Amino acid sequence: MFFLELRHVRNGIGAMNEQRILEELLALLEANGVAIRNEPLGGSGGGLCTIKGRHTFFVDSQAPSFVAASICAEAVPKVVDIEQIYIKPQVRQFIENHSNQTT
């Protein structure tokens, strides 16, 4: 019983799932002037681009949340100075883990 309760807290209230992290990352992009578009793109995850001088982030509605969140985490540091704003610790760690993979 104790282990079930501990697991519930760890996976429920205490931990963010990939969908929640994706939502936080998209909110960061949107708050910094990036247009967000949800489109079926075949499951690749989407990505950041510039259309008519404006940053746009495409979220692939066919991709798993983890894939979309990983691609979004790579895009955030390109348009947001993450050292100058508060970001929830779990989201910041996710960004750092995934943006370091591409460098």
VENSULCOR-V835243 format. One record per residue. PSI is psi in radians with two decimals (* if undefined). BURIAL is + if it has 9 or more other ideal C-beta (glycine too) atoms within 8 Angstrom, else -. D_FIRST is the distance of its C-alpha to the first C-alpha in Angstrom with 1 decimal. Layout:
BEGIN
((PSI:BURIAL:D_FIRST) (PSI:BURIAL:D_FIRST))
END
This chain:
BEGIN
((-0.77:-:0.0) (-0.75:-:3.8) (-0.65:-:5.4) (-0.73:-:5.2) (-0.76:-:6.4) (-0.75:-:8.7) (-0.69:-:9.9) (-0.77:-:10.7) (-0.74:+:12.7) (-0.75:-:14.3) (-0.31:-:15.4) (-1.51:-:16.1) (-0.70:-:17.7) (-0.32:-:18.2) (2.56:-:19.7) (2.37:-:22.8) (3.01:-:23.2) (-0.62:+:26.7) (-0.75:-:27.9) (-0.70:-:27.3) (-0.75:+:29.0) (-0.78:+:31.8) (-0.74:-:32.3) (-0.75:+:32.5) (-0.74:+:35.0) (-0.66:+:37.1) (-0.69:-:37.3) (-0.80:+:38.5) (-0.83:+:41.2) (-0.70:+:42.2) (-0.31:-:42.5) (0.47:-:44.9) (0.18:-:47.2) (2.25:+:45.9) (2.41:+:46.2) (2.24:+:43.1) (2.23:-:43.9) (2.08:-:41.5) (2.55:+:43.3) (1.96:-:42.6) (0.30:+:43.6) (0.11:-:42.4) (0.16:+:39.0) (-0.32:-:40.4) (-0.37:+:38.7) (-2.65:+:41.8) (3.04:-:43.2) (2.39:+:45.4) (3.04:-:49.1) (2.19:-:52.0) (2.07:-:53.9) (0.77:-:57.1) (0.08:-:56.1) (2.33:-:52.7) (2.34:+:49.3) (2.33:+:47.4) (2.13:+:43.9) (2.20:+:43.3) (2.11:+:39.8) (1.92:+:39.7) (-0.19:-:38.0) (-0.08:-:37.6) (2.61:+:35.8) (2.64:-:32.0) (-0.70:+:30.7) (-0.71:-:30.2) (-0.84:+:33.8) (-0.72:+:35.2) (-0.68:+:33.2) (-0.77:+:34.4) (-0.68:+:38.0) (-0.71:+:37.7) (-0.56:+:36.4) (-0.58:+:39.6) (-0.59:+:41.7) (-0.90:+:40.5) (-0.27:+:42.2) (-0.39:-:45.4) (-0.17:+:45.8) (2.30:+:43.7) (1.63:-:44.1) (-0.23:+:40.5) (-0.25:-:41.4) (-0.07:-:43.0) (2.76:-:40.3) (2.28:-:36.7) (2.38:+:34.2) (2.42:-:30.5) (-0.72:-:29.2) (-0.62:+:27.2) (-0.76:+:30.2) (-0.77:+:32.6) (-0.70:-:30.7) (-0.77:+:30.8) (-0.85:+:34.5) (-0.71:-:35.3) (-0.69:+:33.5) (-0.49:+:35.4) (-0.44:+:38.7) (-0.41:-:39.0) (-0.43:-:38.8) (-0.13:-:42.0) (*:-:44.1))
END
